Structures are given as C-alpha cells and as structure tokens.
Amino acid sequence: MTLPSWQDTKFGTMKRAALWLVTVVGEGNVFTKEQIKAAFPGVSQADRRVRDLRDYGWRIDTHRDDSQLDQSEQRFVAQGQPVWVKATRQSSSITETERRKVLSRDGNRCRSCGISPGQAYENSFETAQIDIARRKVKHGGSTRVELVSECNRCRVGGRGLEADLDDVLQRVTRLGGLQRQLLADWVAADEREFGAVEVLWGHFRTLPAESRDKVRAALGLPPA
C-alpha cells in the first residue's frame, strides 16, 4: 500500500510528522529537533506533535531512554498506529497528575538506586534525571505493571526487567548476617547509602590515567 506524502498539507502536523518518520527517517534511525524544524518550516511546535505520537503507540526514544543519544537527538524505534488513516489515543499514557503522585510516593528519588534529581553519579560527572517507568512485578502467581520513579541510568539499563517477590524473598533468606543487616538498614532508610570506599572508587575512576597511577602507588600497587 502506497503511503500518502508527508508533504501533503491537507494532513495535520502530527500526521505529516508520522509519515515523515516512516518515509524519511526510518525505524531505528536518529533525528534531531533541527531536522524537524527544517522539514516543517514555519510550523509551531512541530517537535511536540512528534512527541504526541507516543500516545498512539509510537516508540520514540530520547537520551533519557537511550544513553547513546545526546539531548538534541531522538531515535525512531518503532511505528505505532497509522495516524494518517485512523487512530485511537491510548489510555496507557502517563498523565501529569499520575506522574506527580508517583514522584511524591517515591520521595522524588529513583526507586532502583535511591539517587535524587540533579545528584551526580559517583563514577562520573553525569547528573541524574528522574522520570516515570513501567515495571512488571510478579506477586502471588500473577503479574501486574507498576509505575515507579527511576533515574535515566536505571531506566535504560533495566528496560524489560521484571521484579519477582518470591525470588527476592528467597535471596533474602540466603544472605549472611552482615549482608542481611546492611540490606535491613537500606530498607529502613528507604535509601542506599554509599560507603567511604565506594565513594572513593567513584572519584578514583574520574581521575586521568597519570593521577590514577599515583593512587595505585599510594596503595602499594604497580602502575597500570
């Protein structure tokens, strides 16, 4: 079936943007906001119309979803409903009210690692961004989807993971005394506290090679 032209102005901007992604960008490829502006000159909020396609099952990743992208890039991952024909907005979209509720429930921290927005990761100068992710959770023999607050690293690295309560409980029973107490402290505080050695390791990894050799010497180790 031949697709309509994305340049046909009888279609709205969102429909034209969808056709542009399919026929010009192509699934799996990267595009930028500047390319959107160039494709739709004089059209206000054309990039927003591209984002609206997510409500129709289109997967368009940003740097928050794909660590290989920078802030100006997006990746057209997969086509959703053919909005240029007929489409129904999906109710699975996370509303702003739901987003605020989940962030408030999770203390505005990543549920996976406990980092807060704007806080630097220990092993880099990269700062965390907190958003909402969907996670599959097994409980009592059934599986449900739960909304959780997660940072950009945990969301990208944990895509497709499924939490299993029974497996977690079994692992708890296998912990030794010190490990069990450490986990209990983290659970009680609802936050993982990095120890002094872990913090130093993160700072060590940010040093240039010649500086790391000085640290190795201080520890009685040969140069790398």
RODO-2510 file (C-alpha; in nm, 4 decimals, decimal comma):
residues 224
     n   res          X          Y          Z
     1     m     0,0000     0,0000     0,0000
     2     t     0,1401     0,3380    -0,1024
     3     l     0,1661     0,5859     0,1836
     4     p     0,0419     0,9428     0,1468
     5     s     0,3071     1,2109     0,1079
     6     w     0,4287     1,3654     0,4319
     7     q     0,4364     1,6983     0,2480
     8     d     0,0618     1,6909     0,1787
     9     t    -0,0709     1,9892     0,3765
    10     k    -0,4250     1,8509     0,3913
    11     f    -0,2960     1,6408     0,6822
    12     g    -0,2343     1,7900     1,0255
    13     t     0,1193     1,8319     1,1563
    14     m     0,1121     1,5152     1,3682
    15     k     0,0026     1,3004     1,0737
    16     r     0,2627     1,4593     0,8471
    17     a     0,5290     1,4064     1,1161
    18     a     0,4344     1,0388     1,1382
    19     l     0,4674     0,9984     0,7617
    20     w     0,7990     1,1881     0,7694
    21     l     0,9359     0,9500     1,0309
    22     v     0,8309     0,6442     0,8320
    23     t     0,9377     0,7572     0,4845
    24     v     1,2320     0,9882     0,5544
    25     v     1,3879     0,8953     0,8904
    26     g     1,3125     0,5215     0,9004
    27     e     1,2801     0,2927     1,2009
    28     g     1,5946     0,2611     1,4097
    29     n     1,7441     0,5892     1,2896
    30     v     1,8240     0,9100     1,4760
    31     f     1,6816     1,2546     1,4066
    32     t     1,7161     1,5964     1,5709
    33     k     1,4932     1,8917     1,6528
    34     e     1,6754     2,0905     1,3862
    35     q     1,5749     1,8323     1,1264
    36     i     1,2123     1,8604     1,2400
    37     k     1,2267     2,2397     1,2044
    38     a     1,3805     2,2061     0,8591
    39     a     1,1133     1,9571     0,7489
    40     f     0,8257     2,1721     0,8810
    41     p     0,9377     2,5338     0,8393
    42     g     0,7056     2,7892     0,9950
    43     v     0,5078     2,5218     1,1810
    44     s     0,4974     2,5966     1,5522
    45     q     0,5526     2,3110     1,7993
    46     a     0,6237     2,0551     1,5288
    47     d     0,8516     1,8708     1,7733
    48     r     0,5624     1,8493     2,0181
    49     r     0,3443     1,6870     1,7535
    50     v     0,6195     1,4259     1,7134
    51     r     0,6064     1,3585     2,0873
    52     d     0,2276     1,3248     2,0674
    53     l     0,2758     1,0152     1,8528
    54     r     0,3778     0,8247     2,1672
    55     d     0,0127     0,8394     2,2734
    56     y    -0,0648     0,6249     1,9683
    57     g     0,1878     0,3507     2,0360
    58     w     0,4863     0,5033     1,8550
    59     r     0,8170     0,4438     2,0277
    60     i     1,0428     0,7463     2,0026
    61     d     1,3373     0,7389     2,2438
    62     t     1,5278     1,0354     2,3854
    63     h     1,8570     1,0485     2,5781
    64     r     1,6571     0,9512     2,8864
    65     d     1,5711     0,6176     2,7246
    66     d     1,8877     0,5581     2,5209
    67     s     2,2262     0,6501     2,6696
    68     q     2,3797     0,6656     2,3198
    69     l     2,1707     0,9730     2,2331
    70     d     2,2572     1,3276     2,3305
    71     q     1,9999     1,5848     2,4412
    72     s     1,9344     1,7111     2,0880
    73     e     1,8728     1,3650     1,9411
    74     q     1,5804     1,1230     1,9302
    75     r     1,5540     0,7745     1,7863
    76     f     1,2540     0,6498     1,5887
    77     v     1,2377     0,2968     1,7278
    78     a     0,9029     0,1591     1,6137
    79     q     0,5869     0,2693     1,4347
    80     g     0,2563     0,2634     1,6211
    81     q    -0,0931     0,3216     1,4886
    82     p    -0,1141     0,4657     1,1334
    83     v    -0,2472     0,8003     1,2494
    84     w    -0,2873     0,9275     0,8917
    85     v    -0,5714     0,6755     0,8474
    86     k    -0,7498     0,6393     1,1804
    87     a    -0,6126     0,6054     1,5312
    88     t    -0,7272     0,5989     1,8899
    89     r    -0,5294     0,7682     2,1636
    90     q    -0,4110     0,5033     2,4086
    91     s    -0,5159     0,5373     2,7700
    92     s    -0,1800     0,3944     2,8821
    93     s    -0,0174     0,7388     2,8615
    94     i     0,1006     0,8643     3,1989
    95     t    -0,0801     1,1837     3,2933
    96     e     0,0901     1,4715     3,4710
    97     t    -0,1260     1,4035     3,7790
    98     e    -0,0121     1,0384     3,7862
    99     r     0,3487     1,1491     3,7409
   100     r     0,3350     1,3882     4,0368
   101     k     0,1654     1,1238     4,2524
   102     v     0,4319     0,8600     4,1777
   103     l     0,7202     1,1037     4,2346
   104     s     0,5678     1,2105     4,5666
   105     r     0,5154     0,8493     4,6755
   106     d     0,8762     0,7603     4,5932
   107     g     1,0182     1,0665     4,7678
   108     n     1,1311     1,2164     4,4350
   109     r     1,4095     0,9573     4,4211
   110     c     1,4958     0,6672     4,1940
   111     r     1,3265     0,3547     4,3289
   112     s     1,6134     0,1389     4,1997
   113     c     1,9252     0,3179     4,3277
   114     g     1,7932     0,5958     4,5528
   115     i     1,9581     0,8834     4,3668
   116     s     1,7792     1,2200     4,3607
   117     p     1,7359     1,4511     4,0577
   118     g     2,0420     1,6628     3,9843
   119     q     2,2677     1,4464     4,2030
   120     a     2,5888     1,3344     4,0336
   121     y     2,6548     0,9628     3,9895
   122     e     2,9538     0,8526     4,1926
   123     n     3,1577     0,7279     3,8975
   124     s     3,1058     1,0230     3,6623
   125     f     3,0136     1,3874     3,6323
   126     e     2,6755     1,2888     3,4876
   127     t     2,3767     1,4035     3,6921
   128     a     2,0577     1,2055     3,7445
   129     q     1,7227     1,2824     3,5870
   130     i     1,4144     1,1240     3,7413
   131     d     1,1169     1,0136     3,5335
   132     i     0,8413     0,7533     3,5447
   133     a     0,8908     0,3962     3,4214
   134     r     0,6640     0,0950     3,3976
   135     r     0,7867    -0,2172     3,5755
   136     k     0,6411    -0,5675     3,5681
   137     v     0,6027    -0,7138     3,9168
   138     k     0,5251    -1,0776     3,9995
   139     h     0,3205    -1,1250     4,3145
   140     g     0,1211    -1,4273     4,4248
   141     g     0,1420    -1,6013     4,0901
   142     s     0,0174    -1,3050     3,8876
   143     t     0,1973    -1,0231     3,7107
   144     r     0,0995    -0,6578     3,7157
   145     v     0,2551    -0,3366     3,5864
   146     e     0,3541    -0,0751     3,8421
   147     l     0,4597     0,2851     3,7855
   148     v     0,7891     0,3700     3,9574
   149     s     1,0273     0,6651     3,9726
   150     e     1,3594     0,5821     3,8075
   151     c     1,6699     0,7698     3,7029
   152     n     1,7945     0,7729     3,3452
   153     r     2,0618     0,5072     3,4116
   154     c     1,8356     0,2587     3,5866
   155     r     1,5529     0,3103     3,3373
   156     v     1,7728     0,2380     3,0364
   157     g     1,9623    -0,0496     3,1989
   158     g     1,6511    -0,2054     3,3498
   159     r     1,4230    -0,1975     3,0485
   160     g     1,2437    -0,5292     3,0201
   161     l     1,3326    -0,6422     3,3723
   162     e     1,0638    -0,7983     3,5863
   163     a     1,0630    -0,7901     3,9666
   164     d     0,9698    -1,1202     4,1334
   165     l     0,8691    -1,1030     4,5007
   166     d     0,9215    -1,4761     4,5636
   167     d     1,2732    -1,4588     4,4173
   168     v     1,3572    -1,1520     4,6294
   169     l     1,2377    -1,3253     4,9474
   170     q     1,4422    -1,6377     4,8676
   171     r     1,7536    -1,4266     4,8131
   172     v     1,6955    -1,2529     5,1479
   173     t     1,6963    -1,5889     5,3269
   174     r     2,0356    -1,6726     5,1709
   175     l     2,2086    -1,3557     5,2965
   176     g     2,4679    -1,3772     5,5701
   177     g     2,4326    -1,1822     5,8934
   178     l     2,6291    -0,8721     5,7876
   179     q     2,4713    -0,8583     5,4402
   180     r     2,1228    -0,9034     5,5881
   181     q     2,1796    -0,6202     5,8346
   182     l     2,3152    -0,3944     5,5596
   183     l     2,0059    -0,4592     5,3478
   184     a     1,7827    -0,4033     5,6507
   185     d     1,9471    -0,0639     5,7093
   186     w     1,8896     0,0367     5,3464
   187     v     1,5261    -0,0780     5,3585
   188     a     1,4650     0,1013     5,6887
   189     a     1,6085     0,4247     5,5491
   190     d     1,4462     0,3636     5,2079
   191     e     1,7811     0,4713     5,0652
   192     r     2,1111     0,3106     4,9827
   193     e     2,3994     0,4899     5,1488
   194     f     2,7330     0,4596     4,9704
   195     g     3,0235     0,3632     5,1947
   196     a     3,3503     0,5585     5,2074
   197     v     3,5281     0,3015     4,9859
   198     e     3,2511     0,3125     4,7233
   199     v     3,2643     0,6931     4,7160
   200     l     3,6442     0,6875     4,6786
   201     w     3,6168     0,4319     4,3976
   202     g     3,3830     0,6647     4,2097
   203     h     3,6225     0,9590     4,2489
   204     f     3,9199     0,7396     4,1535
   205     r     3,7539     0,6391     3,8264
   206     t     3,7080     1,0066     3,7278
   207     l     4,0826     1,0802     3,7594
   208     p     4,3069     1,0891     3,4493
   209     a     4,5435     0,7936     3,3983
   210     e     4,8535     0,9608     3,5469
   211     s     4,6593     1,0584     3,8578
   212     r     4,5196     0,7070     3,8976
   213     d     4,8781     0,5748     3,8946
   214     k     4,9579     0,7975     4,1922
   215     v     4,6661     0,6469     4,3805
   216     r     4,7876     0,2985     4,2855
   217     a     5,1318     0,3876     4,4234
   218     a     4,9743     0,5087     4,7488
   219     l     4,8071     0,1688     4,7775
   220     g     5,1319    -0,0140     4,7080
   221     l     5,0279    -0,1246     4,3588
   222     p     5,2323    -0,1057     4,0355
   223     p     5,1298     0,1388     3,7604
   224     a     4,8534     0,0199     3,5318
***
